[in-house]
Amino acid sequence: MADNPPPKIAIETPEQATIQPLKHAEKSGNVTVFCGHMFNAGSEAEAALARRVHEELDRLEISVGYGPLACGADIVIAEALIERGAELNVVLPFAEEDFIEVSVECGGPEWRARFEACRDAANTVNFATPGAYVGDDNQFAYNTLFAMGLAALRAQEIGGEAFQLAVVSDSFKSFSTTGIAGTQADMRLWQSLGRETVVIPAGAVPRDLKFPPKPEFTGGTRREIRSIIFADYKGFSRIGERELPDFMNVVMGRIAQVLHDFGDHVEFRNTWGDAIYAVIDEPKTAAAIALALQDELADLPAGLIPDGAVAGMRTGVHYGPIWVGTDRITGNRLWYGGEVNRTARIEPVTPVGGVYCTESFAAALLMDDCSNCKFTPVGRVRLPKNYGELDLFRLERAATPGL
């Protein structure tokens, strides 16, 4: 008698997810992601700038906007979007009160009321990360990429074009110490993607900005923006003692080979029991790894699927700023932080055999020009252990090139 073929792992419906459909207002026209220099309020130059902003929004037929609400250009553009009846989507890099202190009130106390009015009128308020400001320019750079990805996704959705609006001051001075954040960095990033930036001169707006002191890092720790993969094997606790060596050899062996095949793109990897944690250098490579893991684990020995149980790998993928430093116990390099913890909460709500990714990963993937994978909205999903809700996407291999 021929041997029975190994069972196939079917993608199941997640048991622990409370899913709500994604909702957007029906819109047509074009989309903008905006940025610009900060400045003090109330000058004649500001009123002239507001008129120029309105003219560009009209010319470009902008119906949807994405961006932060720093004092100066951001708020002027947001107010103009609201006045023309466009949809405003606010994208903040970290906790709101920290953002107000660092990026709103630095231009004077008058801006706070205008910030709050725009926030309250916005269609959505998105946080690239919900945590505190830690003095890291990567937090602003990550927020920029997130906002750009959201704008590009929305332009695809409504069949329009995505433009960057950038307000540039006559008296340019960069307040970034690293060069990875700020208006000029935002413009370079957008244009490097082959997209159009529309520059609006700010005029002679005053720029007497007063920033609070930055928090300082200690112990050689730094921050980097990376892709994060978490996976675990549902049904592992029901695998018998005799089958555990098979699990280690087959399941973990296949995973190890996939990670090995991608070489130095895998900057960190760890495992405990049935769980896998990996840090990947770029989004499209992380997507390729996640889908390769899915392919390699599509069929497994029967003994690794307990009778009457659904068993197999669940994979969550995220993209965000991570701390990297030294593990004080082992002496090894360690990647850690809130975004790592967030990724670990995605895989429990992911169906067996499937890959779920966050909205920020989908946005980064779009910016990374990934052509061999696609992502489909799942909805808004409540995460376990009081980690809130996230808009999640199912990540799959594209049948044809293009997203």
C-alpha positions as CSV (number, residue, x, y, z in Angstrom):
1,M,0.0,0.0,0.0
2,A,1.3,3.5,-0.9
3,D,2.2,5.8,2.0
4,N,-0.5,8.4,2.8
5,P,0.6,11.9,1.7
6,P,1.3,14.4,4.5
7,P,-1.7,16.4,5.5
8,K,-2.0,19.9,4.0
9,I,-2.4,22.9,6.3
10,A,-5.5,24.8,5.4
11,I,-5.8,28.5,6.3
12,E,-8.4,28.7,9.1
13,T,-10.5,31.5,10.5
14,P,-8.8,33.0,13.5
15,E,-10.6,32.1,16.8
16,Q,-9.4,35.0,19.0
17,A,-9.9,38.0,16.7
18,T,-12.7,40.4,17.0
19,I,-12.8,41.8,13.4
20,Q,-14.5,45.0,12.3
21,P,-14.5,46.1,8.6
22,L,-12.2,48.9,7.6
23,K,-14.2,52.0,6.8
24,H,-13.3,55.0,4.6
25,A,-15.5,57.9,3.4
26,E,-16.3,57.6,-0.3
27,K,-14.0,60.1,-2.1
28,S,-12.8,60.8,-5.6
29,G,-10.0,63.1,-6.7
30,N,-6.3,63.0,-5.6
31,V,-4.4,62.5,-2.3
32,T,-1.7,64.5,-0.7
33,V,0.9,63.6,2.0
34,F,2.1,66.9,3.4
35,C,5.1,68.2,5.2
36,G,6.8,71.5,5.8
37,H,8.9,73.8,8.0
38,M,7.7,74.8,11.5
39,F,7.3,78.5,12.3
40,N,5.6,80.9,14.7
41,A,2.0,81.9,14.3
42,G,0.3,85.1,13.3
43,S,2.5,86.8,10.7
44,E,1.4,88.4,7.5
45,A,3.5,85.9,5.7
46,E,1.4,83.1,7.2
47,A,-1.8,84.6,5.7
48,A,-0.2,84.8,2.3
49,L,1.1,81.2,2.6
50,A,-2.4,80.0,3.4
51,R,-3.7,81.5,0.1
52,R,-0.9,79.7,-1.8
53,V,-1.8,76.4,-0.1
54,H,-5.4,76.8,-1.1
55,E,-4.4,77.5,-4.7
56,E,-2.3,74.3,-4.9
57,L,-5.0,72.1,-3.3
58,D,-7.4,73.4,-5.9
59,R,-5.0,72.9,-8.8
60,L,-4.2,69.4,-7.7
61,E,-7.8,68.5,-7.0
62,I,-6.9,67.2,-3.5
63,S,-9.8,65.4,-1.7
64,V,-7.8,63.5,0.9
65,G,-4.7,64.5,3.0
66,Y,-2.3,62.6,5.3
67,G,0.3,64.2,7.6
68,P,1.2,65.3,11.1
69,L,0.2,68.5,12.8
70,A,3.4,70.2,13.8
71,C,3.2,74.0,14.2
72,G,3.6,76.0,11.1
73,A,3.2,74.3,7.7
74,D,1.4,71.1,8.8
75,I,-1.4,72.9,10.6
76,V,-1.8,75.5,7.8
77,I,-2.2,72.8,5.3
78,A,-4.6,70.8,7.6
79,E,-6.7,73.9,8.1
80,A,-6.9,74.4,4.3
81,L,-8.0,70.8,3.8
82,I,-10.7,71.1,6.3
83,E,-11.9,74.4,4.8
84,R,-12.2,72.9,1.4
85,G,-14.2,69.9,2.7
86,A,-11.4,67.5,2.1
87,E,-10.8,64.4,4.3
88,L,-8.0,65.0,6.8
89,N,-6.1,62.0,8.2
90,V,-3.7,62.9,11.0
91,V,-0.5,60.8,11.4
92,L,1.4,61.3,14.6
93,P,4.8,59.7,15.4
94,F,4.2,59.1,19.1
95,A,2.0,59.9,22.1
96,E,-0.1,63.1,21.5
97,E,1.0,65.0,24.6
98,D,4.7,64.4,23.8
99,F,4.1,65.5,20.2
100,I,2.4,68.7,21.4
101,E,5.4,69.5,23.6
102,V,8.0,68.7,21.0
103,S,6.5,69.8,17.7
104,V,3.5,72.1,18.4
105,E,4.2,74.4,21.4
106,C,7.8,74.9,20.3
107,G,6.4,77.5,17.9
108,G,4.4,79.2,20.6
109,P,1.4,78.5,22.8
110,E,-1.1,79.8,20.1
111,W,-0.6,76.6,18.1
112,R,-2.1,74.2,20.6
113,A,-5.7,75.3,20.1
114,R,-5.3,75.1,16.3
115,F,-3.7,71.6,16.7
116,E,-6.7,70.4,18.7
117,A,-9.2,71.9,16.3
118,C,-7.6,70.1,13.3
119,R,-7.4,66.8,15.3
120,D,-11.0,67.0,16.3
121,A,-12.1,67.7,12.7
122,A,-9.9,64.9,11.3
123,N,-11.4,61.8,9.7
124,T,-8.8,59.6,11.4
125,V,-6.0,60.1,13.9
126,N,-3.2,57.5,13.4
127,F,-0.2,56.9,15.6
128,A,2.9,55.4,14.0
129,T,3.8,54.2,17.5
130,P,1.6,54.9,20.6
131,G,4.5,55.2,23.0
132,A,6.5,58.1,24.3
133,Y,9.0,60.3,22.5
134,V,12.5,59.0,23.2
135,G,14.5,61.7,21.5
136,D,15.0,59.6,18.4
137,D,14.8,61.1,14.9
138,N,13.9,57.6,13.7
139,Q,10.5,58.2,15.2
140,F,9.8,61.1,12.8
141,A,11.3,59.2,9.9
142,Y,9.2,56.2,10.5
143,N,6.1,58.4,10.8
144,T,6.9,60.0,7.4
145,L,7.2,56.6,5.7
146,F,3.9,55.5,7.4
147,A,2.0,58.6,6.2
148,M,3.4,58.2,2.7
149,G,2.4,54.6,2.5
150,L,-1.1,55.4,3.8
151,A,-1.4,58.1,1.2
152,A,-0.3,55.8,-1.6
153,L,-2.7,53.1,-0.4
154,R,-5.6,55.5,-0.4
155,A,-4.8,56.9,-3.9
156,Q,-4.9,53.3,-5.2
157,E,-8.3,52.8,-3.4
158,I,-9.9,55.9,-4.9
159,G,-8.2,55.7,-8.3
160,G,-6.4,59.0,-7.9
161,E,-2.8,60.2,-7.8
162,A,-0.7,60.9,-4.7
163,F,1.3,64.1,-4.4
164,Q,3.6,65.5,-1.7
165,L,2.9,69.1,-0.7
166,A,6.0,70.6,1.0
167,V,6.1,74.1,2.4
168,V,9.7,75.3,2.4
169,S,10.9,78.3,4.4
170,D,13.0,81.1,3.0
171,S,15.2,80.9,6.1
172,F,15.8,77.1,6.0
173,K,17.4,75.6,9.1
174,S,17.4,72.0,9.9
175,F,16.5,71.1,13.5
176,S,17.4,67.4,12.9
177,T,20.8,66.4,14.2
178,T,20.9,63.2,12.1
179,G,19.6,64.3,8.7
180,I,17.1,61.4,8.6
181,A,14.1,63.6,9.6
182,G,12.7,66.9,8.6
183,T,11.2,68.5,5.5
184,Q,14.3,68.1,3.2
185,A,14.6,64.4,4.2
186,D,10.9,63.9,3.6
187,M,11.2,65.4,0.1
188,R,14.2,63.3,-0.8
189,L,12.4,60.1,0.3
190,W,9.3,60.8,-1.7
191,Q,11.2,61.8,-4.8
192,S,13.5,58.7,-4.5
193,L,10.3,56.7,-5.0
194,G,9.7,58.4,-8.4
195,R,6.8,60.5,-7.0
196,E,6.1,64.2,-7.5
197,T,6.7,66.9,-4.8
198,V,4.9,70.2,-5.1
199,V,7.0,72.9,-3.3
200,I,5.2,75.8,-1.8
201,P,7.4,78.7,-0.6
202,A,6.6,79.7,3.0
203,G,7.6,83.3,2.6
204,A,9.2,85.2,5.4
205,V,7.5,83.4,8.3
206,P,9.3,83.8,11.7
207,R,11.1,80.7,12.9
208,D,12.0,81.4,16.5
209,L,11.4,77.9,17.8
210,K,12.2,76.7,21.3
211,F,12.5,72.9,21.8
212,P,12.5,71.0,25.1
213,P,15.7,69.1,25.8
214,K,16.0,65.7,24.1
215,P,16.1,62.5,26.2
216,E,19.5,60.8,26.0
217,F,20.3,57.2,25.3
218,T,22.5,55.2,27.7
219,G,24.6,52.1,27.5
220,G,25.4,52.2,23.8
221,T,21.7,51.6,22.9
222,R,20.4,52.9,19.6
223,R,17.2,52.8,17.6
224,E,16.7,51.4,14.1
225,I,13.7,50.9,11.8
226,R,13.3,47.3,10.9
227,S,10.8,44.6,9.9
228,I,9.8,42.1,12.6
229,I,8.5,38.6,12.2
230,F,6.9,36.5,15.0
231,A,5.5,33.0,14.5
232,D,4.4,30.2,16.7
233,Y,3.0,26.7,16.2
234,K,-0.6,26.3,17.2
235,G,-1.1,22.9,18.8
236,F,2.5,22.6,20.0
237,S,1.4,21.8,23.6
238,R,-0.5,18.7,22.4
239,I,2.4,17.2,20.5
240,G,3.5,14.0,22.2
241,E,6.9,13.4,23.8
242,R,7.9,10.9,21.1
243,E,7.0,13.4,18.3
244,L,9.0,16.4,19.8
245,P,12.2,15.4,18.0
246,D,10.3,15.3,14.7
247,F,9.0,18.8,15.5
248,M,12.5,20.1,16.1
249,N,14.0,18.4,13.0
250,V,11.2,19.1,10.6
251,V,9.4,22.3,11.6
252,M,12.3,24.1,13.2
253,G,14.7,22.7,10.7
254,R,12.7,24.0,7.7
255,I,12.4,27.4,9.4
256,A,16.2,27.5,10.0
257,Q,16.9,26.7,6.4
258,V,14.6,29.6,5.2
259,L,16.3,32.1,7.5
260,H,19.7,30.8,6.4
261,D,18.8,31.2,2.7
262,F,18.3,34.9,3.2
263,G,21.7,35.4,4.7
264,D,22.6,38.8,6.2
265,H,19.1,40.2,5.6
266,V,18.2,38.4,8.8
267,E,19.9,40.6,11.3
268,F,18.6,38.8,14.4
269,R,16.9,35.5,15.2
270,N,15.7,33.8,18.3
271,T,13.5,30.9,19.3
272,W,12.0,29.4,22.4
273,G,9.9,26.2,22.3
274,D,7.7,26.7,19.2
275,A,8.1,30.5,18.8
276,I,10.3,32.3,16.3
277,Y,11.4,35.9,16.4
278,A,13.4,37.5,13.6
279,V,14.5,41.0,12.7
280,I,14.8,41.7,8.9
281,D,16.5,44.6,7.2
282,E,13.9,45.6,4.7
283,P,10.1,45.1,4.2
284,K,10.1,43.2,0.9
285,T,12.6,40.8,2.2
286,A,10.6,40.2,5.4
287,A,7.5,39.6,3.2
288,A,9.5,37.1,1.1
289,I,10.7,35.3,4.3
290,A,7.2,35.1,5.8
291,L,5.8,33.7,2.6
292,A,8.7,31.2,2.2
293,L,8.0,30.0,5.7
294,Q,4.3,29.5,4.8
295,D,5.3,27.5,1.8
296,E,7.8,25.3,3.7
297,L,5.3,24.5,6.4
298,A,2.3,23.8,4.1
299,D,2.6,20.1,4.7
300,L,3.8,18.3,7.8
301,P,4.1,14.8,9.2
302,A,0.8,13.5,10.6
303,G,2.3,13.1,14.1
304,L,2.7,16.8,14.4
305,I,-1.0,17.4,13.9
306,P,-2.8,16.0,17.0
307,D,-6.1,14.2,16.3
308,G,-9.0,16.6,16.3
309,A,-6.8,19.7,16.5
310,V,-5.9,22.4,14.1
311,A,-2.2,22.7,14.1
312,G,0.4,24.7,12.2
313,M,2.3,28.0,12.1
314,R,0.8,31.4,12.5
315,T,2.9,34.4,11.4
316,G,2.7,38.1,12.2
317,V,4.8,40.8,10.5
318,H,5.3,44.4,11.5
319,Y,7.6,47.3,10.7
320,G,8.7,49.9,13.2
321,P,11.5,51.5,15.3
322,I,13.3,49.0,17.6
323,W,15.9,49.4,20.3
324,V,19.1,47.5,19.6
325,G,21.7,47.0,22.3
326,T,23.5,44.3,24.3
327,D,21.7,41.6,26.3
328,R,23.3,42.1,29.8
329,I,22.8,38.4,30.6
330,T,24.1,36.7,27.5
331,G,26.3,39.4,26.1
332,N,24.7,39.0,22.7
333,R,23.1,41.7,20.6
334,L,19.5,42.2,21.4
335,W,16.6,43.9,19.5
336,Y,13.7,44.8,21.8
337,G,10.9,47.4,22.5
338,G,7.2,48.1,22.2
339,E,7.0,47.4,18.5
340,V,8.5,43.9,19.1
341,N,5.9,43.3,21.8
342,R,3.1,44.5,19.4
343,T,4.2,42.0,16.7
344,A,4.1,39.2,19.2
345,R,0.4,40.0,19.8
346,I,-0.4,39.7,16.1
347,E,0.4,36.0,15.6
348,P,-2.2,34.7,18.1
349,V,-5.0,36.3,16.1
350,T,-3.6,35.1,12.8
351,P,-5.2,32.0,11.2
352,V,-3.1,28.8,11.0
353,G,-1.2,28.7,7.7
354,G,-1.7,32.5,7.2
355,V,0.4,35.6,7.5
356,Y,-1.0,38.8,8.9
357,C,0.8,42.1,8.7
358,T,0.1,45.6,10.2
359,E,-1.0,48.6,8.2
360,S,2.5,50.2,8.8
361,F,4.1,47.1,7.2
362,A,1.7,47.2,4.3
363,A,2.5,50.9,3.8
364,A,6.3,50.2,4.0
365,L,5.9,47.3,1.6
366,L,4.2,49.6,-0.9
367,M,7.0,52.2,-0.5
368,D,9.6,49.4,-0.9
369,D,8.1,48.6,-4.4
370,C,7.4,44.9,-3.6
371,S,6.0,43.3,-6.8
372,N,5.7,39.7,-5.9
373,C,3.3,39.9,-3.0
374,K,-0.1,41.5,-2.2
375,F,-1.9,42.4,1.0
376,T,-5.7,42.3,1.5
377,P,-7.5,44.2,4.3
378,V,-8.7,42.0,7.1
379,G,-10.3,44.6,9.2
380,R,-9.7,46.1,12.6
381,V,-8.6,43.4,15.0
382,R,-8.5,43.5,18.8
383,L,-5.2,42.1,20.0
384,P,-4.8,39.9,23.1
385,K,-3.4,41.0,26.5
386,N,-4.9,44.5,26.2
387,Y,-2.7,45.6,23.3
388,G,-5.6,47.5,21.7
389,E,-6.7,47.3,18.1
390,L,-4.9,47.3,14.8
391,D,-5.9,47.4,11.1
392,L,-4.4,44.1,9.8
393,F,-3.9,42.8,6.3
394,R,-3.5,39.3,5.0
395,L,-0.1,39.0,3.2
396,E,0.0,36.6,0.2
397,R,2.0,35.9,-2.8
398,A,0.9,37.9,-5.9
399,A,-0.5,35.8,-8.7
400,T,0.9,38.4,-11.2
401,P,3.5,41.1,-10.7
402,G,2.3,44.2,-9.0
403,L,0.4,44.9,-5.8
